[in-house]
Amino acid sequence: MTTAPVNPTAQAAMRLRELVFGAACAAAVRAAARLGVADLLDETPVSVTDLAARLDIEPRQLRRLLRALTCYGLFAETGDDQFEHTEMSRLLREDAPNSLRHIALWCTEPWTWEAWPKLDEAVRSGRNVFPELFGKEFFDYLHTDAGDSAKVFDKAMTTSSRQSAKDFAEYLDLTGIDSVADIGGGQGHVLASLLEKHPALHGTLLDLPKVVAGADPRLQEGGAFSARARLVPGDCRIEIPVRADLYIIKNILEWDDDSTRRTLANVVAVARPGARVVVVENLVDNSPSMRFTTAMDLMLMLNVGGAKHSEESMVQLMEEAGLDVVAVRPVNPYLHAFEATVRG
């Protein structure tokens, strides 16, 4: 079959049609993840009939799902009604080293399908629409009304944090640093990665009490790094009672600007002049992952009223707080590190 050439106007129209059906693509990825399709494929092509039998589902509908996903590079059709893995589809496997299965599920959770249609209201009003939709703030809803979604969230954040922690540990130069403080560091994957790589390093993890209580076992009493790790429960927006040579603030400055200012000011208040501060964030500009990051930015607008930063806005907030930003460098395609020192 020959394909007719497509002129630029028709190409634009075709692309727009694809974009407005973006929900179908997201739903197809979610369906494949929930069905476990990627987990049952190995390195050889499998027929739809055999794959459907293993999954105990209807082959005709599975074929339609897989064919849709091949259009986006997830799975490939090899002929004879067979499909095989692609580099992207392997990332949906539960056991993949850099699995994105839980991220795919988190970004397509049931509440998202109710929130996205309200994006115009969030843009018009300048406030998050989540309380109006569900009667309570996002995290209250997640942990009281959506237990299954909360579990998906925890798995997605844990997976993402572990992966980026390794990249960050490789990126960070700790020459002359004896102590680090991971501010709002969640379960402490970044801190654990740094302590593993640098045997003489000491570190502190500060986060909310219930978060610190679930810290990486290596940091807890009896863990591999417990002699060099301190766990401090607290809210970095209120106080940071930790002195260190280096302060790490990774992926938490996504609240309103006032909360960000308070967090940065609390670091400056406790740190000695010249102490290093590294802020790590996804950026909505100057990044090869802008489609992903700007989508995250819109989701934050909807659910918590937060925002991802541009390089300019992050530097401005840090400088206002009393930090001198000396460099902005990529950690990986998704993250940038803002290197700064506390002003003397």
C-alpha positions as CSV (number, residue, x, y, z in Angstrom):
1,M,0.0,0.0,0.0
2,T,1.4,3.4,-0.9
3,T,1.0,6.4,1.3
4,A,0.0,9.7,-0.1
5,P,2.2,12.7,0.7
6,V,0.9,15.0,3.4
7,N,1.2,18.7,3.0
8,P,2.2,21.0,5.9
9,T,-1.4,22.1,6.7
10,A,-2.7,18.5,6.7
11,Q,0.3,17.5,8.8
12,A,-0.6,20.2,11.4
13,A,-4.2,19.1,11.4
14,M,-3.2,15.5,11.9
15,R,-0.9,16.3,14.7
16,L,-3.5,18.4,16.5
17,R,-6.0,15.5,16.2
18,E,-3.4,13.2,17.8
19,L,-2.9,15.7,20.6
20,V,-6.6,16.0,21.5
21,F,-6.7,12.2,21.7
22,G,-3.8,12.3,24.1
23,A,-6.0,10.8,26.8
24,A,-6.4,7.7,24.7
25,C,-2.6,7.2,24.7
26,A,-2.4,7.7,28.4
27,A,-5.2,5.3,29.0
28,A,-3.6,2.7,26.8
29,V,-0.3,2.9,28.7
30,R,-2.2,2.6,32.0
31,A,-4.2,-0.4,30.7
32,A,-1.0,-2.2,29.5
33,A,0.6,-1.5,32.9
34,R,-2.4,-2.7,34.9
35,L,-2.8,-5.8,32.7
36,G,0.9,-6.6,33.1
37,V,1.5,-7.0,29.4
38,A,5.2,-6.0,29.5
39,D,5.9,-8.5,32.3
40,L,4.8,-11.4,30.2
41,L,6.8,-10.5,27.1
42,D,10.4,-11.7,26.9
43,E,13.0,-11.2,24.2
44,T,11.2,-13.1,21.5
45,P,8.0,-12.1,19.7
46,V,4.8,-13.5,21.0
47,S,1.5,-14.0,19.2
48,V,-1.5,-12.1,20.5
49,T,-3.3,-15.4,21.0
50,D,-0.6,-16.8,23.2
51,L,-0.2,-13.5,25.1
52,A,-4.0,-13.2,25.7
53,A,-4.1,-16.8,27.0
54,R,-1.4,-16.0,29.5
55,L,-3.2,-12.9,30.6
56,D,-6.6,-14.6,30.5
57,I,-8.1,-11.8,28.4
58,E,-9.8,-11.4,25.0
59,P,-7.3,-11.6,22.1
60,R,-9.1,-9.3,19.8
61,Q,-9.2,-6.4,22.3
62,L,-5.6,-7.0,23.3
63,R,-4.6,-6.7,19.6
64,R,-6.3,-3.4,19.4
65,L,-4.6,-2.1,22.5
66,L,-1.1,-3.2,21.4
67,R,-1.6,-1.8,17.9
68,A,-2.5,1.6,19.4
69,L,0.6,1.5,21.6
70,T,2.9,0.6,18.7
71,C,2.1,4.0,17.2
72,Y,3.9,5.6,20.1
73,G,6.9,3.2,20.2
74,L,5.5,1.0,23.0
75,F,5.8,-2.6,21.7
76,A,6.4,-3.4,18.0
77,E,4.4,-5.6,15.6
78,T,6.6,-8.1,13.8
79,G,4.1,-9.8,11.5
80,D,2.2,-13.0,11.8
81,D,0.1,-11.3,14.5
82,Q,3.1,-11.2,16.8
83,F,4.4,-8.4,19.1
84,E,7.7,-7.8,20.8
85,H,9.3,-5.4,23.3
86,T,10.8,-2.0,22.5
87,E,13.2,0.0,24.7
88,M,10.2,1.9,26.0
89,S,7.9,-1.0,26.6
90,R,10.6,-2.7,28.7
91,L,10.4,0.2,31.1
92,L,6.8,-0.9,32.0
93,R,8.1,-4.2,33.4
94,E,7.9,-4.4,37.2
95,D,11.4,-5.8,37.3
96,A,13.1,-3.4,35.0
97,P,16.1,-1.6,36.6
98,N,14.7,1.8,35.7
99,S,11.0,0.8,35.7
100,L,8.5,3.5,35.1
101,R,5.5,1.2,35.7
102,H,4.4,2.9,38.9
103,I,5.0,6.4,37.5
104,A,2.8,5.5,34.5
105,L,0.1,4.3,37.0
106,W,0.5,7.4,39.2
107,C,0.1,9.9,36.4
108,T,-3.1,8.2,35.2
109,E,-4.8,7.5,38.6
110,P,-8.6,7.9,38.6
111,W,-8.6,11.3,40.3
112,T,-6.5,12.7,37.4
113,W,-9.3,12.1,34.9
114,E,-11.6,14.3,37.0
115,A,-9.1,17.0,37.6
116,W,-7.7,17.6,34.1
117,P,-11.0,18.9,32.6
118,K,-10.8,21.7,35.3
119,L,-7.5,23.0,34.0
120,D,-9.1,26.1,32.4
121,E,-10.7,27.0,35.8
122,A,-7.3,26.7,37.5
123,V,-5.7,28.9,34.9
124,R,-8.5,31.4,35.2
125,S,-8.7,31.6,39.0
126,G,-5.0,31.0,39.8
127,R,-5.8,28.4,42.5
128,N,-5.9,24.6,42.7
129,V,-9.2,23.1,41.9
130,F,-8.8,19.9,44.0
131,P,-10.7,21.0,47.1
132,E,-13.7,22.0,45.0
133,L,-13.7,18.6,43.3
134,F,-13.1,16.4,46.3
135,G,-13.9,18.5,49.4
136,K,-10.4,18.4,50.9
137,E,-6.8,19.2,50.0
138,F,-4.9,16.8,47.8
139,F,-2.8,14.9,50.4
140,D,-5.7,14.7,52.9
141,Y,-7.8,13.2,50.1
142,L,-5.0,10.8,49.1
143,H,-4.4,9.4,52.5
144,T,-8.0,9.3,53.8
145,D,-10.2,8.6,50.8
146,A,-7.9,7.0,48.2
147,G,-5.8,4.4,49.9
148,D,-5.0,2.5,46.8
149,S,-3.9,5.7,45.0
150,A,-1.7,6.6,48.0
151,K,0.1,3.2,47.7
152,V,0.7,3.9,44.0
153,F,2.0,7.3,44.8
154,D,4.4,5.9,47.4
155,K,5.7,3.3,45.0
156,A,6.1,5.8,42.2
157,M,8.0,8.3,44.4
158,T,10.2,5.6,45.9
159,T,11.1,4.3,42.5
160,S,11.8,7.8,41.1
161,S,13.8,8.8,44.1
162,R,16.0,5.7,44.0
163,Q,16.8,6.2,40.4
164,S,17.6,9.9,40.6
165,A,19.6,9.4,43.9
166,K,22.1,7.3,42.0
167,D,22.5,9.9,39.3
168,F,22.8,12.7,41.9
169,A,25.4,10.7,43.9
170,E,27.5,10.4,40.7
171,Y,27.1,14.1,39.9
172,L,27.9,15.6,43.2
173,D,31.5,16.6,44.1
174,L,32.0,16.3,47.8
175,T,35.6,17.5,47.9
176,G,36.1,19.2,51.3
177,I,32.7,18.1,52.6
178,D,32.5,16.2,55.9
179,S,28.7,16.5,56.6
180,V,25.6,16.8,54.5
181,A,22.0,17.6,55.4
182,D,19.2,16.2,53.1
183,I,16.4,18.7,53.7
184,G,12.9,17.3,53.0
185,G,14.7,14.2,51.7
186,G,11.8,11.7,52.1
187,Q,13.0,8.2,52.9
188,G,16.6,9.3,52.4
189,H,17.6,7.6,49.2
190,V,19.9,10.5,48.2
191,L,21.6,10.5,51.6
192,A,22.0,6.7,51.7
193,S,23.6,6.8,48.2
194,L,26.0,9.5,49.3
195,L,27.0,7.7,52.5
196,E,27.5,4.5,50.5
197,K,29.8,6.2,48.0
198,H,31.7,8.3,50.6
199,P,32.7,6.1,53.6
200,A,33.9,9.1,55.7
201,L,30.8,11.2,55.2
202,H,28.3,12.0,57.9
203,G,24.7,13.0,57.1
204,T,21.4,14.1,58.5
205,L,17.9,13.5,57.0
206,L,15.2,16.0,57.9
207,D,11.6,15.5,57.0
208,L,8.1,15.2,58.6
209,P,7.9,12.7,61.5
210,K,5.9,10.1,59.7
211,V,8.3,10.3,56.7
212,V,11.4,10.0,58.7
213,A,9.9,7.0,60.6
214,G,9.9,5.1,57.3
215,A,13.4,6.1,56.3
216,D,15.7,3.8,54.3
217,P,16.6,0.9,56.6
218,R,20.3,1.6,56.0
219,L,19.9,4.9,57.8
220,Q,17.9,3.6,60.8
221,E,19.2,2.1,64.0
222,G,21.1,-1.0,63.2
223,G,21.4,-0.2,59.5
224,A,24.6,-0.2,57.5
225,F,25.0,3.6,57.8
226,S,23.4,4.3,61.1
227,A,26.7,5.2,62.8
228,R,27.1,8.1,60.3
229,A,23.4,9.1,59.8
230,R,21.1,11.2,62.0
231,L,17.3,11.2,61.5
232,V,15.6,14.5,62.4
233,P,11.8,14.9,62.3
234,G,10.6,18.4,61.4
235,D,9.1,20.7,58.9
236,C,11.7,22.6,56.9
237,R,9.2,25.4,56.3
238,I,9.2,26.1,60.0
239,E,12.8,25.4,61.2
240,I,15.9,23.5,60.0
241,P,17.9,22.7,63.2
242,V,20.8,21.2,61.4
243,R,24.3,22.5,60.7
244,A,26.3,20.9,57.9
245,D,28.9,21.7,55.3
246,L,26.4,21.0,52.5
247,Y,22.6,21.3,52.3
248,I,20.7,19.3,49.7
249,I,17.1,20.4,48.8
250,K,15.8,18.1,46.1
251,N,12.4,18.2,44.4
252,I,10.5,19.8,47.3
253,L,10.4,23.5,46.3
254,E,7.2,23.1,44.3
255,W,4.9,24.7,46.8
256,D,3.8,28.4,46.7
257,D,6.7,30.9,46.6
258,D,6.2,31.9,50.2
259,S,6.9,28.3,51.4
260,T,9.9,28.1,49.1
261,R,11.2,31.4,50.5
262,R,10.7,30.2,54.1
263,T,12.6,27.0,53.5
264,L,15.5,28.7,51.8
265,A,15.6,31.4,54.5
266,N,15.7,28.7,57.2
267,V,18.8,27.1,55.6
268,V,20.5,30.5,55.5
269,A,19.6,31.2,59.1
270,V,21.3,28.1,60.4
271,A,24.2,27.6,58.0
272,R,27.6,29.1,58.4
273,P,28.6,31.7,55.8
274,G,30.2,29.9,52.8
275,A,28.3,26.6,53.4
276,R,27.2,24.9,50.2
277,V,23.6,24.6,49.2
278,V,22.5,22.4,46.2
279,V,18.9,22.7,45.0
280,V,17.8,20.0,42.6
281,E,14.7,20.6,40.5
282,N,12.9,19.7,37.3
283,L,12.8,22.8,35.1
284,V,10.1,24.1,32.7
285,D,12.8,25.6,30.5
286,N,16.3,24.7,29.2
287,S,15.6,21.0,29.5
288,P,15.3,18.1,27.0
289,S,12.4,16.8,29.2
290,M,10.2,19.9,28.9
291,R,7.1,18.0,27.7
292,F,7.2,15.9,30.8
293,T,8.2,18.7,33.1
294,T,5.6,21.2,31.9
295,A,2.9,18.5,32.2
296,M,4.0,17.9,35.8
297,D,3.8,21.7,36.3
298,L,0.2,21.7,35.1
299,M,-0.7,18.8,37.4
300,L,0.8,20.7,40.4
301,M,-1.3,23.7,39.4
302,L,-4.4,21.4,39.6
303,N,-3.8,19.3,42.7
304,V,-1.7,21.4,45.2
305,G,-1.5,24.9,43.6
306,G,2.3,24.4,43.2
307,A,4.6,25.0,40.3
308,K,7.8,23.8,38.7
309,H,10.4,26.5,38.3
310,S,12.3,28.0,35.4
311,E,16.0,28.5,35.8
312,E,15.4,32.3,36.2
313,S,12.7,31.9,38.9
314,M,14.7,29.5,40.9
315,V,17.8,31.6,40.8
316,Q,15.8,34.7,41.8
317,L,14.3,33.0,44.9
318,M,17.7,31.6,46.0
319,E,19.4,35.0,45.6
320,E,16.6,36.7,47.5
321,A,17.1,34.3,50.4
322,G,20.8,35.1,50.8
323,L,22.4,32.5,48.6
324,D,24.9,33.2,45.8
325,V,24.2,30.8,42.9
326,V,27.5,29.9,41.3
327,A,26.4,27.3,38.7
328,V,23.3,25.6,37.2
329,R,24.1,22.2,35.7
330,P,22.2,19.1,34.5
331,V,22.2,16.0,36.7
332,N,20.3,14.0,34.1
333,P,17.8,14.8,31.3
334,Y,15.1,15.5,33.9
335,L,17.0,17.3,36.7
336,H,19.1,20.4,37.1
337,A,21.3,21.2,40.1
338,F,21.6,24.8,41.4
339,E,25.0,25.1,43.1
340,A,25.1,27.9,45.7
341,T,26.9,29.2,48.8
342,V,25.5,30.9,51.8
343,R,26.3,34.6,51.5
344,G,28.7,35.9,54.1
